[in-house]
Amino acid sequence: MYCLSDLEVDFILKDIIARGITTEDIQYNLLDHICIIIEQNLEQNGDFKEFYYSIIKTFYRHDLSEIEAETCILSNYNKHVVLNRKQFFFLIFLIFIGPFIAYNILWIDLNWQSSRWHIPIEIWGNSVAYALWPSLIFLVIFLTPEKFDPLIPKKINDSSGHKAFY
């Protein structure tokens, strides 16, 4: 197990800052992670700088400042609405089937006095003809077990232990 000196810790911190990390919390979190990796994996007489440069490459794809940008995005993610499975399908149902229902309600409101005996035929005829196929598709997708469902987001436990869909 390797023991880092204060000069090596300062070198790591300065390099993190030089690579574009400006937020102090992220700087110290990265410093902590990198120091732990070095202390656990570097041999006692190993080359510190060579090992450090090989480790730092594993933290990013293009440059280290990506971590800060992703952290800002994730910290603002709480402002988005996350729907559960039932809410998701209810919203999809309203978007695709709602216009048929609204049309039928409007038709009843405008034509109820002139053609009372045609109301069931008009309502059920149009609804079945135009809304049955999307309804059946949504029903099959909704009843599909989650492990076989490639169309909607999967359940993931977030940091607070709640199940959410992403």
N, C-alpha and C positions, 0 to 999 in steps of 0.2 A: 504494500500500500504506500502510495506516494503522499508526501506532505508538502503542500504548497507554501511557498514563502510569501511574505507581504509584497515583495517586488513582483512576483509572478501574478499575484491577485491584482495588483495595480496595472500590470501589463494587459491582463485580460479585460479589465474595466475600460482602460483607454482604447483598446482595440474595438470593443463593443460600441463605444461612443463614436469612434472614427468610422465605423461601418454604417452609421446613420440612425442609431437608436437614440432618440432624444428624450423619451419619457423615462423618468428616474426609476419608477417601479419596475418597468420592463428591463431596464439596465441591470438592476440588482437581482431580479428573478433569473435572468439569463446568466449572470455572474454566478449565482448560486448553483444553477444546474450544471454549468460547465465545470465549476470547481469540483462538484461531487463526482462527475464523470471522470475527470482527470485523476482525482485522488483514488477512486476505486479501480481504474483500469490501467494506469501508467505504472510501469515497473519502477522500482526504487532508483535504479540508475539509468532510466530512460531519458530520451531527449524531449524536454518539456515543449519547446516551440514546435517541433515537428508533430508531436502528438496533438497539441492545441490546434494547429492548422488543419489537421485531418478531422478533428472533432467539430470544429466550427462550421465546416462545410455541410455537416449533416443537419444543421438547423434551418437551412434555406434552400431555395431552388436557384434563384438568380442573385439576390443579395440579402443581407441580414435585415434590412429595413422592411422586408415583407412581413416580418413578425409583428412589427408595430402597426402596420396598416391593417392586418388581419385582426389584431387585438382591438383596434378602434371600431372595426365593423362588428365584431362580436359583442363589444360592450354596448353598442347601439341597437343590437338585435332585440332587446327587450321591448322596443317600441312597436314591433311587428305583432300581428295577431297570429296565434297558432291555433288551428282548428283541430278538434278531435275528429274521429272517423264519422260520427253521426252528424256533426255540424257540417263537415265537408260534403257529405252526400245530400244533406238538406239544401245547402247552397246550390249545388249542381242541379238538384231537382227543381228548385225555384227558377233557375236560369233557363233550363231547357223545357220544362213542363209548365211552368207558370204562365207563359203567354197563352197556351191553349185554355187554361182555366180562366184567365182574365178575359179572353175572347168570348168564351161561353157565358160568363157572367154578364158581360156587356151585351151580348146578343139577347139574353133573357130579359135584361132591363129594357132594351129598345123594342122587342117584338113580342112581349108576353101577352098583350091584349089581342093582337091581330092573328096570331096562330098558336092558340093554346094547345091544340092536339098534336102539333109538330114539335113541341119542346123536347120530349124525350128522344125523338129520332135525331133532331139537330144536335143535341148535347152529346148523346152517346155515340152517334155516328162519327162526328168530327173527332171527338176525344179518342175513341178507339182507333180510328184510322190514322191519326197523326201523332198521337202521344203514346200509343201502346208499345211500339218498338223501342223508343228511347227509355221508357219505363222499365221494360224487361231487361234491357242492357244494364241500367243502373241497379236493378234488383240483383242480377247475377253478380255484378262486381261487388255490391255491398255484402252479399252472402258468401263470397269467396273467402276462405280462411286467409288470414294475414300472411302466413308463410308462403302461400302460392300467389299472392297478389302483387303483380309487377306494376300496376297502374297508379296506385296511390302511395303516398309516403308511408314509411315504416315507423313503428313505435320505437322511440329512443328515450331512455331515462336521462333527464337533464340533471344539472348539478344539484338541484334541490330534491331529487329523488322522485319527482313527478314524471309520469309518462306523457310524452308529447310526440307529435307527428312532424317529421321533417322531410 
